[in-house]
Amino acid sequence: MTSRFESLDPATGDVVGTHPVDGQAEVDRAVGAAFEAATWWSALGFHERQEHLDRWKGVLARRLGQLAALMHDETGKPYADAQLEAGLAIDHLGWAAKHAQKVLGRRRVSPGLLMANHAAYVEYQPLGVVGVIGPWNYPAFTPMGSIAYALAAGNAVVFKPSEFTPGVGRWLADSFAEAVPGHPVLQVVTGFGETGAALCRSGVNKVAFTGSTATGKRVMAACAESLTPVVIEAGGKDVLVVDEDADLDAAADAAVWGAMSNAGQTCTGVERVYVHERVHDEFVAGVLARAREVRAEPGGQIGPITMPSQLDVIRDHIDDATQRGGQALLGGPDAVGEAYVQPTVLVDVPEDSRAVTDETFGPTVTIAKVASMDEAVSRANASRYALGATVFSRRRGVELARRIRSGMASVNSVISFAAIPSLPFGGVGDSGFGRIHGPDGLREFANPKSVAVQRFKAPLTLTTFTRTAKDDSLFAQLITMLHGRTPTLPKR
């Protein structure tokens, strides 16, 4: 008999639902069924798949409140934030379904002068079955960044949600089955780390993982046994840079939202801030004024810490910062309770403290004064993480954003890149590799297929053993004519 586990409301400890602990046998059965469904799904073509995905999108939109309520129960996040998350997931689904053919469909490319007797084509074909391992902090939006794009690309999906939010995963699969009955194109397996490892070893064609860097390394190791490729969206220690000409009210508001929303449990959340010394004090005053209005409590603007063990991490980071000379202008060691953490603003924190170097994943933020934006960029880039970044500057925003080592950046707004479906999402360094969202996200779940078609016999045939010395001489002359001159580039 299959064992079961409970998902709990982190605020109350009440049982939200019970779910099976799926082992290797159950995972293999799901993946086997997914391969059969993938044959049908990939044969439909882009237009018919879009019709099915649009039907699913309609189901999700009409039941938005139901999904948001379940997310609220399993994560503890405020209902309004859960609704926002679900809405963004639906928007990404719509974009992926609409744009898949344009991005992945067969198109003609230039064969070049050497191969002018050929027609050249490229298209992107489905991988087959994609395994998705999702997180608990954004249990709908984040995995849908892989699920929706993989489905739109023509793949079947087996989804392993976090053990903290299995109900959301089951709800998504059940709603898909209503829109696309009779074919297990999207399935869910539930359980703990062993279930995720079983999915990695099940023979899927690719695994898309979102979670901590440490777990991402274990996923890669498991997938390496069968050379299964992976997409890793791991941790972050995202930075906010504030220039002397920034809109300080907007920057302070962005800092508080970026650091405190979802109780700080956001991979692209703001954890470090570097502010020009000329506006430092005014900016800090603005942050404190806003952060004091945010309460972590039942019915408050932010909810509890979803994963209980994270409370110890948050407490450790605050303790380490204050014991090494940092000041808690708001919150501090006493801000960490049994389920909730109150907003904490830290200044004068050493750059080598854990509150600056490691992912905290709580409603805390460190703020440091810098003499210039060059110093701000240098400190920002010193992190081993490089997921997202935020810049507030009227004159130099785009310039500074390009200089910061990160996969994504927002200028004069916070985390806005995640809400734009056409932009790729992902990091570098310890924040992972590969991309979801946008055209890159669609291509991530497809194999490029190149086809060259000879239209007429070339006057100079080189791929034959009957090639003559004269042919070789003509080829050398042709290459010299095409590429031998050093062009004069136009001045910029």
N, C-alpha and C positions, 0 to 999 in steps of 0.2 A: 504494500500500500504506500502510495506517494505521501511523504510528509508535507506538512503545510506550515506556513508562517503568517504572522499578522502584520498588517501595516497600521501604524498608530498616528493619532493626532498628536503632534509634538507639543502642543500647548496644554493638552488635558491628559494625555496618555490613553484616551479612549480608543478602542479598536475601530478602525475605519473599514477593514475588510480582511479576509483570509485568502491566501493564494498558495498554489502548489510550489514545492521546491523541485524544479525540473532538473533532472540529471542528464547524463550523456545520452541515454536511450531516448528520453523525451525530446531532447534537442535534435538528435539525429532524425527522429520521425518528422519533426516540424520542418527541418531543412530538406528532407526528401520530398515532402509534399510541396514545399516552396519551389523546388526545381521543376516539378510537374506543372505548377501554376505559371512559372516563368516562361515556359514554352508557349502557353496560350497568351500570356500578357504581352510578350515581346512581338508576337505575330500580329497583334492588333494594329500596329502602326500608331503614329503620333496623334492623329486626329481622334481616333476612337479612344485611345488612352486618355486624352484630354477630356473627352466627354465623361468618362468614368470618374476622373479626378475632380472635375467640376461638380459632379453629382455628390461626391464625398464632401467637397468644400461646402456645398449647400447644407448638408446634414450638420456639419460642424458649426456653421454660422447660426443655423436655427436653434441649435442646442448649446449655444455659447455659455449660457448661464449654468447649465448642468455641468459642463466641463470645468468651468471656473469654480463652482462649489466643491467639486471633488478635489481640485488642485488646492483649494483653501484647506480642506480637511486633512489632506496628506502632508502638505508642506507647512501649514500654519500661516502662510502669507496672506495679507488682506485680500478680500474677495475682489476688490477693484483692481489690484495688481495682477491677480490671477486672470481676470477678464482681459486686461491689457495684453498679457502674455499670450493667451489663447487667440486673441484677435490678430496679433502679429504672425503667429504660426499659420493661421488661415490665409493671410495675405501672401506669405511665402509660397504656400501650396498653390495658390492661384497663379503666381508668377511662373513657377516652375512648369506647371501644366501648359501655360500659354506659350512659353518661349522655347520649349524643348525642341521642337522641330527646327526652328530657325538656328539654334545653336548646334544641334547634333545631326541634323539631316544632311543628306548627300549634297555636296556642292562641287563645282568644277574649279580647279586651280590651274595656274599657268604652268606648262611643262618646261618653259625656258627654251632658249634658242637651240641648244644642243639636242633637245628631244622634241623639237617642234612637230615631228610627225606623229606625236602621241597626244591623246587626250588624257588628262589627269583628274582624278576624283578623290575626295576624302569624305568619309562619313564616320559616325561614332556609334558603335554597336553595343547593346547591353552586355554587362558582365555576366549576368545570370541571377545569382542570389547574393544579396548583401546582408551581412549581419550588422545590426546597429546596437551599440551598448550605450545607454543614455544615463544622464545624471539626474539627481533629485532636486537641484535648486531651480531649474527651469524645465520641468518634466514634460512639457508639451512643445514649447518653442525650440529648445535646443535639439532634441532628437528629430523633430520635424525638418530641421535643416538638412538632415541626411535622408530621412524617410521620404519626404516629398520629392526631393531631387532624384533619388535613386528610382523611385516609382516612375517619375516622368521620363527618365532615361530608358525605361523598359525593363527594369529589374523587379524581381520579387524581393521581399524584405522579411527577415526574421528579427524581431526587436526584443532585446532584453532590457527592460527598464530597471532603474535602481530599486533595490529592495525596500527603500523608503517610500517609493511612489509607484508600486506595481499596479494600483488601481487605475491610474491615469493611462498607463500603457495598455491595459486590458480594454479600457473604454475606447481608446483610439482604434484598436484593432476591431472591436465589435462594431463601431460606427462605420468603419470601412466595409465590413462584411455586409452591412445593410445596403450600402451604396453599390457594392460590387459582389453580389451573392454568388455562391457556388464555386468560387475559385479562391483558395487560400493564398492570395498574393501578398497580403500583409498578415503576419502571425506574431504572437507574443509568447515568449517563454519567460518564466519568473523564477526568482531564486536569488542566491548570493554570488560571491565571487566564483564559486565552482561552476555555476551555470554559465557565467560569462566565459570562463575558460573552455567549457564544453562547446560553446558557440564558436570560439576561435579554432577549435580542433575538428569542427563538423564538416569541413569541406566547402564552406561558403567561398565565394569568389573574391570577397573583400570584406573587411571589418572597419566600420566607422565608430570610433570611441570618443566619448567626452567624459572627462573626469580629472582626477589628480595626476600630476606628472609621474608619481611613483606607481600608481596603478596602470598608467599608460605604458610604462616600461614593461610591466608584467604582461600586458596584452600583447605588446610587440614580441616578447619572448615566446609566448604561446603560439602566436601566428607564424613565427619564424620556423617552427617545426615542419610546416607544410608550405612554406613560402607564400603564405596568404598575405597580400598587400593590405596596408592599413592606412587610415586617416586618423591622426591623433590631434584632438583639441584638448589641450591640457591646461595647467594652471596659469595664473597671471599675477602680476604685481603692478598693475597699471598705474601710469603716472598722469598727473595733471600739471601743466606748465602755465604759469600766469605771468604775462609780460607787463611792463610798466604802463602800457597804453590800453590794457584790457578793460572791458566793461566789468568792473569789480562786483557789481550786484549780480550780474548773470553768472560770473565765474564762481562766486560764493554759493549761489543756488545750485549750480552744476556740481560743485564739490560735495555738497551735503547730499544731494540726490545720488550722485555716483558712488559715494562711500556708504551711505546708510540704507538706501532702498533695498528691499528684499533682505533686510537685516545684514547687509554687507555680503550676502552669499551670492556673489556675482563674479564670474571669472574675469569679466571685463570691467569690474567695479574699480572705482578710484581708491587706491590704497596709499599712494604717495603724492604729495603736492610740493612743487618747487615754485616759489614766488619771488619776483624781483624785489629787492630790498626797499625800493622807493614806495612800493604799495603794499608791503608785507603786513604792516599793522592794521591798515584799513581792511585788507582782505580777511585777516584772521578775525577781526571784529564782526565782519559780515557772516563768516562761517559760524561763529559761536551763536550769534543772534538767531540764525535759522536752525542750527542743530539743537538748541535748547527747546525748540518747539516740537521736536520729534520724540515720541515716546514709544518704547517697545513694551507692549502690554496688550491684553485682550481688547480688541476694538481700536488699538493704536495705529499709528501710521506704518509701523513695522511689526512683524510677528516674531515668533520664537526662533531659536536656532534649531533647524530641522534635524541635524545629526548630532546627538548628544555629545559624542566624543570631541566635537569641534569646540565645545565650551572650554576644554582644557587648553587647546591651542591658543584661543583668543586670550585667555587669562595669562598664559605663559608669555605671549608677546607683549602684553601691557606691562606685566611685572618686569620683564627684562628691560623694556624701554625706560621705565621709571627708576629702576634700581641703578641704571647706568647714566643717570643725569637728565633724562627726559622729563618734561612736565606735562601733566594731564590738565589742560585748561578746562576740559569738560569730561565727566566720566572718570575713568581710571580703574584701578584694580577692583574697587567695589561695584563697578558697573556690571560685572558678570554675575548673573543669578543662576537659579536652577534650570531655567528654560529660556529666559530672555537676557539679552545684553543691551544695556543702554548706550546711546551714542557716546563715543569717546574721541576727543580731539587731542592729539599729542604734538608737542613742539620740542625743539632742542634735542631730538633723538639722534644718537650716533648712527652714522650711515651703515655701520656693520652690525647693528642690533637686529634681532629677528623681526621686529616690527617693520623694518625697512627691507630686509633681504628676503624674507619668506612670506608665502601667501598666508594672510591672516584669516580671510573669509568670515569676517564679522564686521559690525558697524563701527569700525575704527578708521582713523586716518592720521597720517603723520604730515606735518607741514614744516617746511624748511625754507629759510631765507637764502637767496642767492644774489651775487653781485651782478650777474649778467645772464642772458639767455644762453650764452655759450656754456656757462657753468651748469645751468639747468639741464641742457641737453646732455652734457657729459655725465651728470649724476643719473639722469633718466636711463642712459644707455649702459650704466654699470651693472644693471640687473641681469641675471641669467634668464629671466622671463622676458618675453617680448610679444605680448598678445595685442592689446589695444593701447591707445594713448589719447589724451585730450589736450588741446592748446587753446588758450584764450589770449588773443592779440588782435588789435585792429589792423596793424600794418604787416606783420610778419607771420601771420598764422599758418599759411600754407608752407612757407619756407621752413618754419620750425617743425611742423608736422612731418615733413619729408626727411628731416635730419634725425628724428627720433627713430630708434630701431624698434619697429613694431610691425605687426601684420596689418594693422588698421589704425586709423586716427580720425578724430572728430575735431573740427575747428569751430570754436565759439558755440559748441553744443556738447552734450555728453552722451556717449554710446549710441549716437545716431546712426553710425555705420551698420549696426546690427539690424535696424529696421528698414534698411533699403535693400530690397531683394536682389537688385542687379549688382550689388557689391560682394566680392568674395569675402569670406569670414574665416580667419585662422591665424596662427601665430608662427613664430620662429623660435629657435633656441629651446629652452625647457618648456615653452608654451606649445610645442608640437609642430606638426607639418601637415601639408595637404590643405584643401579648402572645401568648405561647403558654401552654399548660397551662390547666386549669380551664374553666369556662363561657366566659370571655373568649377562651381559646384556640380553642375550638370555633367561636365566632362570628367569629373572625378569618378563618376560611376558608369563610365563607358570606355570601351576600347576603341582607339582610332584605327580605322581601316583604310588603307591606301590602295587605289586601283589605277594602273596605267594601261591604256588601250591604244595599240598601234592603229593609226588611221590609214597610213599608206607607207610604202617601203621607203626608207631613207636613202638618199644618194650616197651616203657614207655609212656603211654598216660596220660597227666596231665590235659587237659581241658575237664574233664568229672566228673559228680557227682558219677560215679562208681569207682573213684580213691580210692585206699585202703591205709591203714597206711603203708604197705610195700612199696607202690609206693612213698609215701612221704619220707620215710627213704632213699630209693634209690636216690631220687632227691637231698636230702640234701648231701648225700655222693658224688654225681656227682659234685655238685657245689663246695664242699670243694676240690675235686680232681682238678677241673679246675682252681679255683681261690684262693684257700686257702694259697698257698705258696707265700712268698715274694720273687720276683725274684731279682737276683743280676744284676743290670744294668751295661753295659760295660762302662768303663771310657772314657771320651771324651778328 
